[in-house]
């Protein structure tokens, strides 16, 4: 049986590069998942907080420290944001973040003791459609 060494070497080299590329993609994806909160910036609004994927975070003016008043139907339009405390915080002091347990039993992340939310109509990273709505919902400025 004749072994074609150059062909085997070629296959091994290609396999090595494919494995390397797949591991690099996985490491990048894992790195993105370890960021819980980061600072974004938009010309029209300035700097604001977003989750690790770039989705905007909001505060509700009717909340009080460590207590969410956005419950039931409100939470459908303004889903609570929660990030595991071990997730990184990019560009902010980690000590400004904590977690609370809401009245409905779900966990929610707070920034300087104020609960954080998403807005259901923000569909893409960088959307800020909830800012100023009802004169009660605002971006979180670091």
PLY file of the C-alpha trace (Angstrom):
ply
format ascii 1.0
element vertex 142
property float x
property float y
property float z
element edge 141
property int vertex1
property int vertex2
end_header
0.00 0.00 0.00
1.46 3.31 -1.09
1.00 6.28 1.28
0.72 9.72 -0.27
2.60 11.77 2.36
2.05 15.22 0.77
-1.71 14.60 0.61
-1.85 13.49 4.27
0.20 16.51 5.34
-2.12 18.81 3.40
-5.19 17.32 5.09
-3.57 17.60 8.54
-2.60 21.24 7.97
-6.10 22.16 6.75
-7.62 20.38 9.76
-5.28 22.25 12.10
-6.36 25.63 10.67
-10.05 24.75 10.82
-9.78 23.68 14.48
-7.87 26.87 15.30
-10.51 29.03 13.63
-13.34 27.27 15.48
-11.59 27.63 18.84
-10.94 31.33 18.18
-14.63 31.92 17.36
-15.71 30.08 20.52
-13.27 32.09 22.66
-14.56 35.35 21.16
-18.17 34.32 21.79
-17.36 33.28 25.37
-15.62 36.63 25.89
-18.68 38.53 24.66
-20.87 36.56 27.09
-18.69 37.49 30.06
-19.48 41.20 29.72
-22.67 41.96 31.65
-22.74 45.75 31.20
-20.77 48.18 29.08
-20.79 51.85 28.14
-22.10 52.78 24.71
-22.08 56.18 23.06
-24.40 57.71 20.51
-24.04 61.19 19.07
-27.61 62.27 19.81
-27.66 61.02 23.42
-24.07 60.74 24.66
-22.83 57.88 26.84
-25.23 55.33 28.31
-25.25 51.81 29.74
-26.03 48.74 27.67
-25.81 45.02 28.21
-22.88 43.02 26.86
-24.61 42.71 23.47
-25.15 46.46 23.17
-28.86 46.49 24.06
-29.77 49.72 25.88
-30.60 49.73 29.59
-33.12 52.10 31.18
-34.25 53.37 34.58
-37.81 54.00 35.73
-38.36 57.21 37.71
-41.11 55.62 39.84
-38.71 53.03 41.25
-37.03 53.56 44.58
-33.69 52.22 45.75
-33.58 48.45 45.30
-37.33 48.19 44.62
-38.90 47.80 41.19
-42.35 49.31 40.67
-42.55 48.02 37.11
-44.54 44.83 37.62
-47.07 42.71 35.71
-48.01 44.42 32.40
-45.31 47.05 32.80
-42.66 44.32 32.85
-43.91 43.06 29.49
-42.99 46.36 27.83
-39.97 46.96 30.08
-38.40 43.56 30.82
-36.10 43.56 33.83
-32.40 43.22 33.07
-30.36 40.67 34.99
-26.73 39.79 34.59
-24.88 37.28 36.72
-22.73 39.14 39.24
-19.66 37.30 37.91
-20.18 38.90 34.48
-17.76 41.70 33.75
-18.53 45.37 33.73
-16.74 47.28 30.99
-15.93 50.91 31.73
-17.86 51.15 35.03
-17.17 50.44 38.68
-18.35 46.93 39.54
-19.29 48.19 43.02
-22.10 50.28 41.46
-23.94 47.08 40.44
-25.92 44.66 42.56
-28.88 42.29 42.22
-32.30 42.38 43.81
-35.14 39.89 43.91
-38.31 41.39 42.48
-41.81 40.98 43.88
-42.44 38.37 41.16
-39.40 36.35 42.30
-37.16 37.19 39.34
-33.72 38.67 39.83
-32.88 42.11 38.49
-29.61 44.02 38.25
-29.37 47.48 39.78
-27.03 50.38 39.05
-26.44 52.64 42.05
-29.41 50.83 43.68
-31.82 51.62 40.81
-33.31 48.65 38.87
-32.35 48.29 35.19
-34.68 47.47 32.30
-34.79 46.82 28.58
-37.42 48.38 26.30
-39.34 45.88 24.17
-39.25 48.14 21.06
-35.44 48.31 21.05
-34.70 45.57 18.58
-31.03 46.15 17.74
-27.91 47.12 19.67
-27.77 50.90 19.95
-31.54 51.44 19.72
-32.67 54.01 22.30
-36.38 54.29 21.52
-37.42 54.15 25.19
-35.51 57.25 26.28
-37.92 59.86 27.67
-41.08 57.78 27.15
-43.90 58.88 29.42
-41.43 61.25 31.01
-40.61 58.27 33.25
-38.11 56.10 31.35
-34.55 57.23 30.73
-31.18 55.95 29.63
-28.70 55.18 32.37
-25.79 57.61 32.12
-22.58 56.45 33.79
0 1
1 2
2 3
3 4
4 5
5 6
6 7
7 8
8 9
9 10
10 11
11 12
12 13
13 14
14 15
15 16
16 17
17 18
18 19
19 20
20 21
21 22
22 23
23 24
24 25
25 26
26 27
27 28
28 29
29 30
30 31
31 32
32 33
33 34
34 35
35 36
36 37
37 38
38 39
39 40
40 41
41 42
42 43
43 44
44 45
45 46
46 47
47 48
48 49
49 50
50 51
51 52
52 53
53 54
54 55
55 56
56 57
57 58
58 59
59 60
60 61
61 62
62 63
63 64
64 65
65 66
66 67
67 68
68 69
69 70
70 71
71 72
72 73
73 74
74 75
75 76
76 77
77 78
78 79
79 80
80 81
81 82
82 83
83 84
84 85
85 86
86 87
87 88
88 89
89 90
90 91
91 92
92 93
93 94
94 95
95 96
96 97
97 98
98 99
99 100
100 101
101 102
102 103
103 104
104 105
105 106
106 107
107 108
108 109
109 110
110 111
111 112
112 113
113 114
114 115
115 116
116 117
117 118
118 119
119 120
120 121
121 122
122 123
123 124
124 125
125 126
126 127
127 128
128 129
129 130
130 131
131 132
132 133
133 134
134 135
135 136
136 137
137 138
138 139
139 140
140 141
